[in-house]
């Protein structure tokens, strides 16, 4: 029944786009040409075209993120005919669907969006919606971020990698995926960075961190906040150490969330040595040497150091 309703809704001339004259005040959030049918399917709009405060905020958030991504896509298309984009931790695939609708749908090229999600029911829902809307250049895979790195269901090279609120180390897995796939652009909104905080807590009494600097994470709340901040700093340095130009900003409309930090990395083949040195200095200064494997590809870490890091990481998991 639902598929039939959607099919009827997208008959030529029947779909409404943009903000019609005399529309309700919330309609200004809808971009010109944006599919109202899609917004209803994503439950951003109700079936009678209304929008509540929560859905308005959600649409504002994703549209603002799309504004950051579109210029990056345009830049890539100046040099090649199509784009492959992988969205990790896709969830209900709001970002993928809205990007397809606003940017890719009107382009007659071989561009493709892949949504990666561990919850099978969300993958199935996204597959059905893409089929109903005839978004033929979208695929959805029931994989973890880590599993996707070696999956033959994804192309060997990927142009753009996104990861919105991929929890804890899944963001780092997305970075490793992007590096393995030689991605030109990486867009991250990190989430729930707990691993560094656990290591900071475990190593509180160790030298050289038994200093005034350790006051930054003496209290549990500060440990979480400082650990989150350090995690993202290390991620930025890691990307710079691989030749990426990195910018960090705050997303508009995400003010009520602690997870509003946007990291954008664009490959420019920049000098790498200084960023790599600074990364090692930060790890050493904070007593986080055991995390070297997390922020460097394994092949760049000496074998002895890699073994020590793996053993230490296992100890942290057991302690937790």
ABEGO torsion letter per residue (X at the ends): XAAAAAAAAABBGABBBEBBBGBBAAAAABBBGBBAAAAAAAGABBAAGBBBAAAAAAAAAAAAAAAAAAAAAAAAAAABABBBBBBBGAEAGAAAAAAAAAAAAABBBABBBBBBBABAAAAAAAAAAAAAAGBAABBBBBBBAAAAAABAABBABBABBBBBGBBEAAAAAAAAAAAAAGBABBBBBBBGBAAAAAAAAAAAABOAABBAAAAAAABAAAAAAAAAAAAAAAAAAAAAAAGBBBBBBBBBGAAABABABBBBBBBAGBBAAAAAAAAAAAAAAAGAAAAAAAABBAAABBAAAAAAAAAAAAAAAAAX
